[in-house]
Amino acid sequence: MQTYTLLREFADSWVLLAMFSAFVFVILWILRPGSRKIHRDAGAIPLRDDYECVDEVAAYKSDKETSSHGKISE
């Protein structure tokens, strides 16, 4: 039982302190001054229309089609 008691005391004191410190660090990291734009963009991902991605794919396809000796293929 000596090992259990030692580990229990260690978990009650130092591990609790380490977990609380990690929690405070994460909160401070999220609320840092330069992160507002990053979090706003990440939060808008489900609502975003991916027109930019569609335009890039269309441009890639048109470049690929015209590169084959001017012939347009599908």
NORRAQUI-V728095 format. One record per residue. N is the residue number from 0. RES is the residue in one small letter. SS is DSSP state (~ for helix, > for strand, _ for the rest). PHI is phi as a letter, one per 20 degrees, with the letter a starting at -180 (999 if undefined). Layout:
# NORRAQUI-V728095
n=N res=RES ss=SS phi=PHI
n=N res=RES ss=SS phi=PHI
This chain:
# NORRAQUI-V728095
n=0 res=m ss=_ phi=999
n=1 res=q ss=~ phi=f
n=2 res=t ss=~ phi=f
n=3 res=y ss=~ phi=f
n=4 res=t ss=~ phi=f
n=5 res=l ss=~ phi=f
n=6 res=l ss=~ phi=f
n=7 res=r ss=~ phi=f
n=8 res=e ss=~ phi=f
n=9 res=f ss=~ phi=f
n=10 res=a ss=~ phi=f
n=11 res=d ss=~ phi=f
n=12 res=s ss=~ phi=d
n=13 res=w ss=~ phi=f
n=14 res=v ss=~ phi=f
n=15 res=l ss=~ phi=f
n=16 res=l ss=~ phi=f
n=17 res=a ss=~ phi=f
n=18 res=m ss=~ phi=f
n=19 res=f ss=~ phi=f
n=20 res=s ss=~ phi=f
n=21 res=a ss=~ phi=f
n=22 res=f ss=~ phi=f
n=23 res=v ss=~ phi=f
n=24 res=f ss=~ phi=f
n=25 res=v ss=~ phi=f
n=26 res=i ss=~ phi=f
n=27 res=l ss=~ phi=f
n=28 res=w ss=~ phi=f
n=29 res=i ss=~ phi=f
n=30 res=l ss=_ phi=e
n=31 res=r ss=_ phi=f
n=32 res=p ss=~ phi=g
n=33 res=g ss=~ phi=e
n=34 res=s ss=~ phi=e
n=35 res=r ss=~ phi=f
n=36 res=k ss=~ phi=f
n=37 res=i ss=~ phi=f
n=38 res=h ss=~ phi=f
n=39 res=r ss=~ phi=f
n=40 res=d ss=~ phi=f
n=41 res=a ss=~ phi=f
n=42 res=g ss=~ phi=f
n=43 res=a ss=_ phi=e
n=44 res=i ss=~ phi=g
n=45 res=p ss=~ phi=f
n=46 res=l ss=~ phi=e
n=47 res=r ss=_ phi=e
n=48 res=d ss=_ phi=e
n=49 res=d ss=_ phi=e
n=50 res=y ss=~ phi=f
n=51 res=e ss=~ phi=f
n=52 res=c ss=~ phi=f
n=53 res=v ss=~ phi=f
n=54 res=d ss=~ phi=f
n=55 res=e ss=~ phi=f
n=56 res=v ss=~ phi=f
n=57 res=a ss=~ phi=f
n=58 res=a ss=~ phi=f
n=59 res=y ss=~ phi=f
n=60 res=k ss=~ phi=f
n=61 res=s ss=~ phi=f
n=62 res=d ss=~ phi=f
n=63 res=k ss=~ phi=f
n=64 res=e ss=~ phi=f
n=65 res=t ss=~ phi=f
n=66 res=s ss=_ phi=f
n=67 res=s ss=_ phi=e
n=68 res=h ss=_ phi=m
n=69 res=g ss=_ phi=m
n=70 res=k ss=_ phi=e
n=71 res=i ss=_ phi=d
n=72 res=s ss=_ phi=c
n=73 res=e ss=_ phi=c
